[in-house]
Amino acid sequence: MTRHGALYQDIVPFTSRFYDKGKFGRIFPSLPAFAQDSLKVREALKDIGKKGGIMDAKDDISKSPKDLITEGDLQKTNANSPVMSAGMTFLGQFIDHDVTFDPTSSLERQVDPEFVENFRTPTLGLDNLYGSGPGASPHLYDASDGKGIKFLLEPLNVRGRDGIYKYDLPRNTQNCALIGDPRNDENLILSQLHVLFLRFHNVVVDALKNKYPTKSGSEIFREAQEMVRWHYQWILLHEFMPQICGEDVVEDVVKNGRKFYGWNNSPYIPVEFSVAAYRFGHSQIRPSYRANFGIEGDANTAPFFAHIFDFTADRLSADPNDLRGGKRAPRRFVDWHTFFDVRDGSIRPNKLIDTTLSSPLFQLLGFGQGEVISLASRNLLRQLTFSLPSGQRVAHAMRLTPLESDVFNDLKHYKVNFENSTPLWFYILKEAEVQQMGIRLGEVGARIVAEVFIGLLEGDNSSFLSQNPFWKPMLPCCEPYRNYKHFTFIDLARIAEGKVEVNL
């Protein structure tokens, strides 16, 4: 890794500006935008991200969802990651919804991030799960026991092939999920992940009530909330981030401190993270998934394979043949050993990080006529909306050697200099592909993601990293030979589903 001490010495990433909690901001406020806003630039960005364009993996979505997964053709366009399981994409989406909620939908005008409200608290405190707590968000909690400190859940009245009863999010009469963040019902996998966290909290509450029968409901709730948050933060720091950023990068930021992301009074969410670096996960989404292995005792229920989104599926159906959210039906649950490794051979890997996205993502649901419906085009236009710097300038600001222009040969014919001044999101995807063979983020992307997440933990006086950096998980690992550092998401899932007894 080559560093450039003489370049961009006038750039001070630790800006002296004050960012209010709940706002967006910039890590590199003095860097210019990657391009001037013009019709030619906008049309180029739309074309790069269009259906059938250079970012479309061109999956054969005329095939059945099962055939896409099992016939092997998917490997031609959606190569497997050798280290990351399919569930990590959706855990990453859940984490994103915990720290950011940008309601800005316009792609037509430039926006100053300092004036955009972040409707999530920029801490890893699970406010997308807890809302404002039982007092201010009572619709999230179950009052049937007179305490109202456990979450509401709706039974699907079926068992999976693993013998475990399955649940859905609580919903109103129009199937709108009653949860702290409606985005967590965007797709079935994410909504079931939210269910898992609800169940995990409820298990912890029961364990604390058994241990402390004389404590008040509010005391039990506070202790349960902290325990759930800290185990979640531990997984983020010790499992999720090392897979995404590389263990060496995470350890360097923890031990030697942040170099680029800083603030005066409280953390903010930088647009270099929210609009570019952390959108790497869009590249890892598969066109189709196996949600589960079917229903126990029902010989006629086959495993549920489905496209992530399908325009041809009946949107009014209570049980469409895709994985869109906002629906409830007996088969709409997730078997987690498909998505996280329990060493039974069922695990499906993630797609590599690169500049291609699965084909269904170029026809997003829920947009009106005339709106941009390609996720890739929308992401690229947001680089312009927020005046993000080029990947090359950010690399220089980090004292790193930028990728050579020849790496971006597929952008040259647009005649807008994108090969030398590349939109940051596209640059970070290409960097992962070139530097890490798509297994994890490259230098720029990894540093941004690691510094922001660790900075959020360090800036939150209620996180385990701030309150007790020597804290270790107290809940049981599912494999006793593993040490505390390897408490993983699948351990959380087994506890949540009652496969492991919790005695505090």
N, C-alpha and C positions, 0 to 999 in steps of 0.2 A: 504494500500500500504506500503510495507516494503522497507526501504532504507538501503543500505549497505555502510556506510561511510568508512569501513575498506578495502573494496574490490576495486581493480583497482585504487588505489590512484595515481599511476604513469601515468594514462591516462589524457591527457590535451586536451579536445575536442576543445577548442579555440586555434587551432594551430597557430603558429607564421608564417606559410608559407604564401606567397603572391600568391593569385589566380587571374590571369588576368580575366577581364570581358570577358565573352564569352568562359570560360573554365569550365570543370568539376573539382571536387575535392572530399575530404573526410571530414566528420565530425569527424571521429575517425581514424586518420591516423596510430596510433600505434597498432591498433587491427589486429591480424593475420587473414588470410582467414579462412573460415569455414572448408575448406578441402584442402588437397594437390591435385593438378591437376594430375589425373591419368585416365587411360582407365576405371578402375573399377568405379571410381566416376562419370565419364561422362556417362557411361552406366546406372548407377543407376539414375542419374538425368533425362535422356531421358525416362527411364521406368516409373518413378514417373509421368511424364507429358505426357505419351503417350495416344493416343486414346484408350478408353476402360480401362485405368488404374485408379489408385485411385483418381485422380483429375477430371476425366470425370464424369459429372453429369448423363451421360447415358440417356439423353433425347430421347424420341422416335421421331426422326426427320423424320420417315417415315410418320408421321401424317402431315396433312396440317398445315400451320402456324396458321390458325384460330383455329383449334381444339386444338393445343398445348396451346393456350391461354385460350380458353373458356371451355374446358372439365374438367379442374381441375387436370388432371394427373400431370401437371407441378409442383404442390405443393409438390409432393413426392421428387423431386430432386432440385427444384428451389424455395425454400420457399420465401414468400413475406416479404419485409421489412415493418414494420408498420409505419415508419416515412419518408421514402425517396421515391420520385417519380422516374419513369423510366428515365426522362430527365436529372437527376443529373449525371448519368454516362457519358452522352455525353457532358454536360457542363464541367465536369471534364476533358474529353479528349480535349476539346477546350482550356481549361486553360493550360493543359500540353503542347499543341502545341504553346502556347504563350511564354513559358519560356525555353523549351528544344527542341533541334533537334540534336540527336546523330546519325551521319551518319555511325557509326561503325557497320558493318553487320557481321563481323567474329565472330563465336562462337567457333572457334577452337584454338585461341591463347589468352593468357592473355594480358590485356591492362592496361596501367597506365592512370587513368582518367585525370591526369594533362596534358597529351599530346593529349587529345581528344578535338577537337574543338567543341564548342557548337554553332550551326548556328542560334540560337535564342539569343537575348539579355536577360540576366537573370533579367528581370523586368516584371512587370505585366502591360506593356504599349501597348499591342495589336499590336505589330509589325507584327504578323501573319495576321492582318487585314489591317494595313496601309502601309505595306511594308516600303519603304524609303520616302513615301510622294508623292504628285502629281508631284514634279519636277523630282525625280529620279525613280519613279515607275508609269509613266503616263498610262501604260496599265491597271491599276486598276481603273482608274477614267474616269468619263463621261465628255468629253469636248464639248458636244453638246450645252451647254449654254454659252460657251465662257469662263467659269471660271475653270472648271475641278477640283472642290473640293468635288463633290459628287461621290459616287461609281457607277460603271457600274452594271446593273442588266439586266437579260433577262426575259421578261414576258413569262409565260407558256400559257397565253391566256385562262385561266380557272379560275373560282371561286370555292373555297371549299364550303362545305355545310354551313359554317359560313358566306358566302357572300363576303369573302375577296379575292381579286385577288392574285394569287400565282406567285412566281418568282423562277428562278433558278440562279445559278452562271453564270457569263459570261464565255463563252467557245470559243476556237478556232475551226477550221473546223474539228479537230479530237477529239472533245469533251474534250479536256484538259482544266481544269478550270484555268481561269486567276485570281489567288488569291495570297495573300502573302505567303501562305504555302500550297503546294500541298497535304499535308496529310489531310487537312480539307475537302478533297473530297473522303476520304476513304470509307465512307458509306453515305447513303442518309440522315440519321438523323443529322450527323455532318455537311454535306454540307448545309442542310437547316438551321442549327444553324448559320453557317457563313453568309448565306443570311440574317438572322434576324438581325445580328449585322451590316451588310451593310445598311439595311433599317433603323435601329435605327440611325446610323450616318446621313443618308440623311434627316430624319425627324428633327434632331437637327439642321442641317445646314439651313433648310428652316425656322425653328423657329427663329434662330439668324438673318437671312437675313431680316425677317419681323420686328424684333425688332431694328436692326441697319442697315437701308438701305444705309447708306453712308459709311459703313466700307468696306475695300478692301476684295477681295476673300481670300487672305492669312490670314488676321486677323480673318475672319469668320471661316476658316478651323482650325486655331490653337485653337480657343475657343471651337469649336465643338469637336475637338479631345480630349481636356482636359475634357470636360463635359462627353463624352462617356466613357473615361478611368476611371474617378472617380466614375461614377455610376456602372460600371463593377467591380471596386475594392471594392466598398461598398457591392455589392451583394456577392462577394467572402468572405469578412470578416464577414458579418452579416447574411448570409443565408447559403452559401455553406459550409464554414468551421465549423460552429457549428453543422451542420448535420453530417459531416464526423468525426470530432474530439471530439465533445462534447463542449457545451458552456463553461463549467468550465475550460477546457484546454485552449481554445482560450482566455478567460478573464485573466487567469493566465499569459500567455505569453505576452499579451498586457500590463497588469498592472505591472507585476514583472520582465519582461524582459526574454530574451532568455538565456538558460543555456548551450547549447551545440553547436548551430550553430552560428559561428562568422567568421569574416574576418578582415584583416588589412585595405584594401583600398576600395574594392568594393565586392559586393556579387558574389558568384559562385554557381553552381548547384552541390550539393553533390550526389554522386552515391548511398548513403544510401537512398536518397529520390527518385531519378529518376529511379533506377534499381530495387528498392525493395518497399519502403513504399508506393509510389504513384501509384504503379501498382495494388493496391487493387481493382481498378475499373474494372479490367478484370474479377474479380469474380462476378461482379454485372450485367454483360451483359446477357440478355435473349436470348434464341435461336431464338425467333421470336417476331415481334412487329406488331401492327396495326399502319401504318404510317398516315392514314387519313380515313375520313368517306365517301369519294367519291366526285364526281364533281357535283356542283349545276346545276340543269336543265337536267341532263343526267340520266334518269331512268335505263339505262343499266350499269352504272358505280357503281360497288360495292365498299365497303370500301376496302382499300388496306392493306391486311395482307401479311407478307412475312418473311421468315427466314432472319436472319442478313446476313449470307453467305450461298450459296448453290452451291456445286460443280456440281450438275446436271443441273443448270440453264445455258442457252445459253450465253456464255461470249461475243459473237458477237452481241447479240440482243441489239437493242436500248432501250429495256424495259424489262429486265430479271425479273423473278419472285423471286428476292431476293433484299436486300437493299444495294447492292454494289454501290459504287460511280462511277463517270465518265460517267453517263448516263443522258439523258434528254428525258422526255416523259410527256404528260399532267397529268398523275396520280402520277408522282414522286415529291410529295410535302408532307409536314408534317402539320397535325393539332396539334397545341401545347397543346390543352387541353387534349390530350391523354398522354402527357409526363410531364406536370406541372399542379399543382392543381388550378383549377378555380372554384372548388366546384360545378361542374355540374354532378358529378357521372361518368365522362368518364375517370378519371385518372387511369393509371396503375402504380402499385408500382415497385420499384426496387427489385432485388434479394438480399438476405442477403449476407454479406461478410463472406465467409468461404473458405475452401480449395478445393471447387469444381468449375469448370468452365463449361459453357454450351457447349454441344457437338459440335456445328459447329466451335468452336474456336480451335478444334483439327485438323482441315483441312483448314488451311488458304489458301487464294487465292494468286497467284502471285509469287510462289516460284518454282524453277526448280527441275528437277529430282535429287533425292539424298539429297536434302536440308531438314532440319528439318521443318516440316509444322505445328506442334502443338505449339500453343501459350504458353501453360504451360511449355513444354520442353524448348522452346527458353528462356523464363524468367528464368528458373532454370539454364540453361547453362550460362546465362549472370551473375549470381551470381558468377560463377567460373571465367568467362572472366575478371571481374573487381575485383577479389579477395575480395569479400565482406565478412565481419565478420559474425559469426553466430548470430542468434537472441539472444541466451543466453549471449554472450559476450557483445552485445550492451545493453541488459537489465542491466547487471552488471555495465557497464560504466555509465549508467543513475541512478545508485543506486536503482534499482528496483529488485524485486524477479523474476527470470526467471520462465517460465512455467516448470512444472515437466516433466521428460522424458516420463512418462506414457501417457501424452497427445499425444505423437508422436509414439504410438505403431505401427501404420501402416508403419512407416519408418524403424523399427528395423530389418526386415528380409533382408534388403539390405547389412547388415554387414559392413557399412562404418561409423557408429557412428552418423548418422544424428539425432537420437533421443536426443543426448546430444549436438550436434553441428549442428544446423538446418540452412539450407539456409535462409537468412534473409527474403526474400519475402514470403516463405512458413510459416515461423514463424509468420510474421505479420498477415497473413490470419488466421492462427490458433488462434492467440492471440485475434483477433476480435471475433472469433466464441466462444471462451471459456470465455473471460472476459465481452463481451458486447452482447452475443447472436447473433452476426452478424449484429447488428443494426448500429454500428459505429466501428471505429478503437479502438484497445486496447491501453495500456499505451505507449508502444514503438512506434507503428505506429502513433498514434495521436500526440505524442510530436514531432516526426520528421517532419510530414506534417505541423503542426501548426507553428513550429519555422521557417521552410524554407519559407512558404508563408508570414508570418509576417515580417521575416527578409528581404525578397525581397522588401516589401513595405517600410520598414524603411530605406533600403539602396538605395532607388530610390528617389532622391531629387525632382522629378516631381510628385510623388504620393500624394494623398490627405493626407495620414498619415504623410508624411514628411512636405509638404507645409502648410497644414491647418488641424491639427488633430481634430478640432472642426467643420469641414465642415459637412453639411448634404445634402442629395439629394434634388435638386431643382425641379426635374420633378415630375409630379403628380403620386401619387399612384392611383390604379384603384378602391380602396375601401376607401373612404374618412375617415372612422372611424379609419383606421390604422394609427399609428404614423410613423414618419420618419424612425425609425429603421427597419420597416417592408417593406421598398421598396424592392421588390423581383424580381426575374427573370421574373415572369409572368407579372409584371408591365412593365418591359422593352419590353417584347414581344407584349403587347397590344399597347404600344406607337409605336413600329416599324411597326405594321400592320395597323396603322391608326384607331384603335378602341378608342383611347383616344386623344383628341386634346391637343396640346402643345402650350401654350401661355406664353412666357418668360417675 
